[in-house]
Amino acid sequence: MNASPPDYDVIIVGAGMVGATLACALGNSALRVVLLEAKPWPPEVTAHDEVDLRVSAITHASQRVFSAVGVWPGMMARRMGAFREMHVWDTGNANAHVYNGEIHFDSAEIGENTLGYIVENRIIQAALLERLRTFDNMTLLCPASVISITTAAESVQVGLTEGRLLTARLIVGADGAHSNVRQLAGITTHGWSYAQKGVVATVQTELPHRDTAWQRFLPSGPLAFLPLHDGRCSIVWSTTPEHADALVAMNETAFLVALDHAFASHLGGQLGKMIASPGPRAAFPLSLQHATAYTAPRLALIGDAAHTLHPLAGQGVNLGVLDAATLAEVLLDARRFGKDIGAHGTLRRYERWRKGDNLAMLAVMDGFKRLFSNDFVPLHWLRNSGLRLVHRATPVKNLIMRHAMGLAGDLPKIARATIRY
Ligand SMILES: Cc1cc2nc3c(=O)[nH]c(=O)nc-3n(C[C@H](O)[C@H](O)[C@H](O)COP(=O)(O)OP(=O)(O)OC[C@H]3O[C@@H](n4cnc5c(N)ncnc54)[C@H](O)[C@@H]3O)c2cc1C
């Protein structure tokens, strides 16, 4: 590698929701940034387009980050929903005389208007991309895919599929759960498959969703109804791979019957009958995966490249957005103080800040998943009693709400308050 200054300061690999958020957070800064994406840019979303199958529950912390980097207005101008309340309950076991535990969260109890927002993934991406195109320090390369990474003392050289070579002070892997950047860097992962798939579909219910997210824990996995802006719900049904594939393959009538059966008993009646679900359905394999390191010489990982978790609490992209905001703060601080942005000390600050928090969230969600998919009667009793106890213990419930909304913990500056730059 020659000794001339690198072409860029930062190469970000992957323009998914997390990589594009990092790029926006570095927009208009003194850093020269290139964002690489393997897939063609998605087409712009129009008001006539059907709601996308992939939606995300977005926390207040992510909303603050999106506001600070100037993409929230673009998301609101397209379309999104908000949820004010959340209701979670467990399947009873009448044979063992164990009945449903339940818990209700209301944003009003902690003085907030919403618990979070439900936004289509492609709308988040469209708003991010629109904002990225306004920055002078940003180069967008698409389609472009990384096939080699060579690290030297002062820089990193990145080879692209079409033979082009780029150099930079730092490469960031935001290239998802199967991260090529992570593999090229030789970083291993811990984790396991849940032997579950998450089935996603859009459903019209008989009764209105009342801006409430509903989640029922079934022995095979949780079934969530997320309220959409147009009165329908986006569902995520986590179940065995065989059942998930069967649900995807069913005709609409059979699917609605299966959904009615799974959701109907006890509180499920709150949404009435399942009326229609004419659109496509898809199933995604679910796993827990955590990178053993978030950094290597002149390299950092963010988002699903660093961690994946069960979607039962809708935290995956939210953790990734906090990774992006934290890494941006660390890099901009280093630049301001004249430090090397790719140096070990700089990158370690990022890793120390995020890895513990992410691991804690992964462990809590894994614990929930295991506790609620176990039909052992004493455990059944324990979790139902626990749900009822927490439901009555207001301070504990409020603490859980603040964590789920991303308002607790050591947040990067732009996630702490709504700042615009
Ligand atoms: C059913 C389901 C429901 C979910 N619901 C929620 C939710 O409600 N809330 C929530 O917070 N999370 C949710 N998640 C998790 C969330 O979807 C992920 O955490 C999030 O999409 C990760 O974003 P990312 O940008 O890190 O990775 P990705 O979305 O995987 O993006 C990676 C990008 O990198 C590109 N890329 C890959 N390889 C290369 C390469 N070699 N070169 C260049 N580009 C490359 C890809 O094309 C892609 O654009 C859910 C997940 C599932 C499965």
The ligand as an SDF file (V2000), in Angstrom:
LIG
                    3D

 53 58  0  0  0  0  0  0  0  0999 V2000
  -39.3980  -10.3750   11.6620 C   0  0  0  0  0  0  0  0  0  0  0  0
  -38.5100   -9.2810   12.1870 C   0  0  0  0  0  0  0  0  0  0  0  0
  -39.0720   -8.1710   12.8040 C   0  0  0  0  0  0  0  0  0  0  0  0
  -38.2480   -7.1640   13.3240 C   0  0  0  0  0  0  0  0  0  0  0  0
  -38.8180   -6.1010   13.9460 N   0  0  0  0  0  0  0  0  0  0  0  0
  -38.0350   -5.1410   14.4880 C   0  0  0  0  0  0  0  0  0  0  0  0
  -38.5940   -4.0260   15.1700 C   0  0  0  0  0  0  0  0  0  0  0  0
  -39.8300   -3.8870   15.2910 O   0  0  0  0  0  0  0  0  0  0  0  0
  -37.7600   -3.0840   15.7100 N   0  0  0  0  0  0  0  0  0  0  0  0
  -36.3970   -3.2180   15.6170 C   0  0  0  0  0  0  0  0  0  0  0  0
  -35.6700   -2.3610   16.1650 O   0  0  0  0  0  0  0  0  0  0  0  0
  -35.8280   -4.2590   14.9570 N   0  0  0  0  0  0  0  0  0  0  0  0
  -36.6080   -5.2100   14.3940 C   0  0  0  0  0  0  0  0  0  0  0  0
  -36.0360   -6.2560   13.7200 N   0  0  0  0  0  0  0  0  0  0  0  0
  -34.5640   -6.2890   13.5480 C   0  0  0  0  0  0  0  0  0  0  0  0
  -34.1340   -5.3430   12.4190 C   0  0  0  0  0  0  0  0  0  0  0  0
  -34.8380   -5.6350   11.2260 O   0  0  0  0  0  0  0  0  0  0  0  0
  -32.6280   -5.4290   12.1630 C   0  0  0  0  0  0  0  0  0  0  0  0
  -31.9610   -5.2910   13.3980 O   0  0  0  0  0  0  0  0  0  0  0  0
  -32.1650   -4.3270   11.2030 C   0  0  0  0  0  0  0  0  0  0  0  0
  -32.7520   -4.4850    9.9320 O   0  0  0  0  0  0  0  0  0  0  0  0
  -30.6450   -4.3300   11.0550 C   0  0  0  0  0  0  0  0  0  0  0  0
  -30.2520   -3.2620   10.2230 O   0  0  0  0  0  0  0  0  0  0  0  0
  -28.7660   -3.1940    9.6350 P   0  0  0  0  0  0  0  0  0  0  0  0
  -28.7140   -1.9310    8.8320 O   0  0  0  0  0  0  0  0  0  0  0  0
  -27.7680   -3.3990   10.7280 O   0  0  0  0  0  0  0  0  0  0  0  0
  -28.6150   -4.4740    8.7120 O   0  0  0  0  0  0  0  0  0  0  0  0
  -29.3860   -4.8390    7.3540 P   0  0  0  0  0  0  0  0  0  0  0  0
  -30.7870   -4.3490    7.3830 O   0  0  0  0  0  0  0  0  0  0  0  0
  -29.1710   -6.3000    7.1440 O   0  0  0  0  0  0  0  0  0  0  0  0
  -28.6060   -3.9900    6.2390 O   0  0  0  0  0  0  0  0  0  0  0  0
  -27.3270   -4.3760    5.7680 C   0  0  0  0  0  0  0  0  0  0  0  0
  -27.0730   -3.6980    4.4220 C   0  0  0  0  0  0  0  0  0  0  0  0
  -25.7470   -4.0220    3.9790 O   0  0  0  0  0  0  0  0  0  0  0  0
  -25.7870   -4.3910    2.5930 C   0  0  0  0  0  0  0  0  0  0  0  0
  -24.6470   -5.3040    2.3620 N   0  0  0  0  0  0  0  0  0  0  0  0
  -24.5120   -6.5820    2.7870 C   0  0  0  0  0  0  0  0  0  0  0  0
  -23.3090   -7.0720    2.4110 N   0  0  0  0  0  0  0  0  0  0  0  0
  -22.6630   -6.0830    1.7370 C   0  0  0  0  0  0  0  0  0  0  0  0
  -21.3820   -5.9730    1.1070 C   0  0  0  0  0  0  0  0  0  0  0  0
  -20.5070   -6.9840    1.0890 N   0  0  0  0  0  0  0  0  0  0  0  0
  -21.0340   -4.7880    0.5020 N   0  0  0  0  0  0  0  0  0  0  0  0
  -21.9050   -3.7340    0.5100 C   0  0  0  0  0  0  0  0  0  0  0  0
  -23.1460   -3.7980    1.0940 N   0  0  0  0  0  0  0  0  0  0  0  0
  -23.5070   -4.9460    1.7100 C   0  0  0  0  0  0  0  0  0  0  0  0
  -27.1470   -5.0600    2.4300 C   0  0  0  0  0  0  0  0  0  0  0  0
  -27.5570   -5.0460    1.0770 O   0  0  0  0  0  0  0  0  0  0  0  0
  -28.0340   -4.1840    3.3330 C   0  0  0  0  0  0  0  0  0  0  0  0
  -28.5560   -3.0720    2.6450 O   0  0  0  0  0  0  0  0  0  0  0  0
  -36.8250   -7.2790   13.2080 C   0  0  0  0  0  0  0  0  0  0  0  0
  -36.2580   -8.3840   12.5580 C   0  0  0  0  0  0  0  0  0  0  0  0
  -37.0860   -9.3840   12.0690 C   0  0  0  0  0  0  0  0  0  0  0  0
  -36.4510  -10.5850   11.3960 C   0  0  0  0  0  0  0  0  0  0  0  0
  1  2  1  0
  2  3  1  0
  2 52  2  0
  3  4  2  0
  4  5  1  0
  4 50  1  0
  5  6  2  0
  6  7  1  0
  6 13  1  0
  7  8  2  0
  7  9  1  0
  9 10  1  0
 10 11  2  0
 10 12  1  0
 12 13  2  0
 13 14  1  0
 14 15  1  0
 14 50  1  0
 15 16  1  0
 16 17  1  0
 16 18  1  0
 18 19  1  0
 18 20  1  0
 20 21  1  0
 20 22  1  0
 22 23  1  0
 23 24  1  0
 24 25  2  0
 24 26  1  0
 24 27  1  0
 27 28  1  0
 28 29  2  0
 28 30  1  0
 28 31  1  0
 31 32  1  0
 32 33  1  0
 33 34  1  0
 33 48  1  0
 34 35  1  0
 35 36  1  0
 35 46  1  0
 36 37  1  0
 36 45  1  0
 37 38  2  0
 38 39  1  0
 39 40  1  0
 39 45  2  0
 40 41  1  0
 40 42  2  0
 42 43  1  0
 43 44  2  0
 44 45  1  0
 46 47  1  0
 46 48  1  0
 48 49  1  0
 50 51  2  0
 51 52  1  0
 52 53  1  0
M  END
$$$$
